[in-house]
Amino acid sequence: MATKAVPGLYIHIPFCRVRCAYCDFCSTTDIALITDYLHALSKEIELYRDDFPTFDTVYLGGGTPSLLSLNQIEAIMEKIHNVFSIQHSSEITIEVNPADLDLVDLERLRGLGINRINIGVQSLEERELILLGRRHNSCLALVAIEEALKAGFENIGIDLIYGLPGQRLSRWHNTLAKAISLNPSHLSCYELELKPGTPLGRKCLTRELPVHSQEILRDFFMSTSEILEDSGYVHYEISNFAKGMEKASRHNQKYWDHTPYLGLGPSAHSFKANNRWWNHESLAEYIQDLRDNKHPVSASETLGLGELLMEAWFLGLRTKRGIDLDVFQQRYGCDLMKEKGPALIDLAKAGLIIIESGSVRPTRSGMAVCDALALI
Ligand code: SF4
């Protein structure tokens, strides 16, 4: 499903100083491999020179991009500007750990044209940060946010996690209140996912640590949405809040509406013209393929119209904007009111969606159960 929207560029930087207790993302603590990785990345950028000429968002994610030196980040920025056309008004984001950068570093990042910073705060309670295995404390997180402001970042995002084992709602609300007092332009609030392969996941699955019920997790979600919307944030996607839609992540929105994107680095996914492909998770395989001048692609799939339609339906119900019925019909050939009208009207009567002005949008209660909504 080709669109005229400008693609986004994601670069995965797969290094972390230590592994957090809850994390199963693609990253390694073997920072001796950074030089080889950067050579490989440079080659991978070249491989896509003719396929993705222009971008209007760039996202340096990880892993921990702020583990790279400023010179290394500068080299990546130079390379992508040399090979691709990065539009003048692009949103350029970097994820950082609060422990890594001082004011001078942050000013240098701004000087490289990076105009959005996403700080991995996760919690502002010491005990919780220790439980999560984070390497910063709340004081460092607060300093990082203040210094990002001083460095001239007007678009500052904070990542937080709720639903930690034993976490009381009141303690989560304390973290939220502290975060709101810092006035970030963007907040991502994720429910803790318990992954069996992680130390925290194992302790919860063996009941060494307590696990919240679905009802309690729903209370976390609903109260988070209520508190942040009352504080002037738009709850624009299930986990994301922005001070007005102009501060919403332009890059992440591309993932939700089938805009093309190119992902570089191990495990990164790409999407273009109905095709999705993804790179090796193994850093060693990624580096070796690029040494051999091969695309480091692990697998790919071509999506049929039915699969694209299901994705658009599923992803649209996760966003406040919801689904524009006319656009949906034009792109996917499906009249949703004709196909699912009675079920949609029942959901509207139950207060889970709103059908008006030619669109279907989830309410807050609907967002809380959006995976189930998508199954109608
Ligand atoms: S810093 Fe991020 S990517 Fe690295 S281990 Fe922690 S959660 Fe995972």
Residues whose N, C-alpha, C, O or C-beta is under 5 A from the ligand:
A	BS01	SF4	C16 V18 R19 C20 C23 F25 S27 G62 G63 T64
